[in-house]
Amino acid sequence: MNYYCSFDKSLKNYDGQPSSYNECKEM
């Protein structure tokens, strides 16, 4: 299982929704 971790609010998660700070999503 891979995880996408965003440390920048300008990044978007794999669903294309704004990511919250330091949010990790399952891929």
Secondary structure, 3 states (H helix, E strand, C coil): CCEEEECCCCCECCCCCECCCCEEEEC
